[in-house]
Amino acid sequence: MRGCLSFVISIAAIAFLICLVCWIFITDFLLFDILLMLGLIALQVVVALGIIVVVIWVIKELFG
């Protein structure tokens, strides 16, 4: 009986997630805009850190 209950709860959770995703797409929820901007900011930070690491590595190789 416990396996059957777990299956029903899993189906209900999947249905809830599908409804939530559909609601986000239908209402054009602000979360996607916020995540997009945070992703772009994070990409700029990662690129800057990568460039700094490469410059430090080149300097270390030249003078090390």
C-alpha positions in Angstrom: 0.0 0.0 0.0 2.9 2.3 0.7 4.2 2.0 -2.9 0.8 3.0 -4.3 0.6 6.1 -2.0 4.1 7.1 -3.1 3.1 6.7 -6.8 0.0 8.9 -6.3 2.1 11.6 -4.5 4.6 11.6 -7.3 1.9 12.0 -9.9 0.4 14.9 -7.9 3.8 16.6 -7.6 4.5 16.3 -11.3 1.0 17.7 -12.1 1.6 20.6 -9.7 5.0 21.4 -11.4 3.4 21.2 -14.9 0.7 23.6 -13.8 3.3 26.0 -12.2 5.4 26.1 -15.3 2.3 26.7 -17.5 1.2 29.5 -15.2 4.7 31.1 -15.4 4.6 31.0 -19.3 1.0 32.2 -19.6 1.4 35.1 -17.2 4.9 36.0 -18.4 6.1 36.0 -14.9 8.9 38.4 -13.9 11.1 35.5 -12.6 12.4 34.7 -16.1 13.4 38.4 -16.6 15.2 38.4 -13.3 17.0 35.1 -14.0 18.0 36.3 -17.4 19.6 39.5 -16.0 21.3 37.6 -13.2 22.7 35.1 -15.8 24.1 37.9 -17.9 25.7 39.5 -14.9 27.2 36.2 -13.8 28.5 35.6 -17.3 30.3 39.0 -17.3 31.8 38.2 -13.9 33.0 34.7 -15.0 34.5 36.1 -18.2 36.3 38.9 -16.2 37.6 36.4 -13.7 38.8 34.1 -16.5 40.7 36.9 -18.2 42.4 37.8 -14.8 43.4 34.2 -14.3 44.8 34.0 -17.8 46.8 37.2 -17.4 48.2 36.1 -14.0 49.1 32.7 -15.5 50.9 34.4 -18.5 52.8 36.7 -16.1 53.8 33.8 -13.9 55.0 31.9 -16.9 57.0 34.8 -18.3 58.7 35.9 -15.0 58.6 32.6 -13.1 
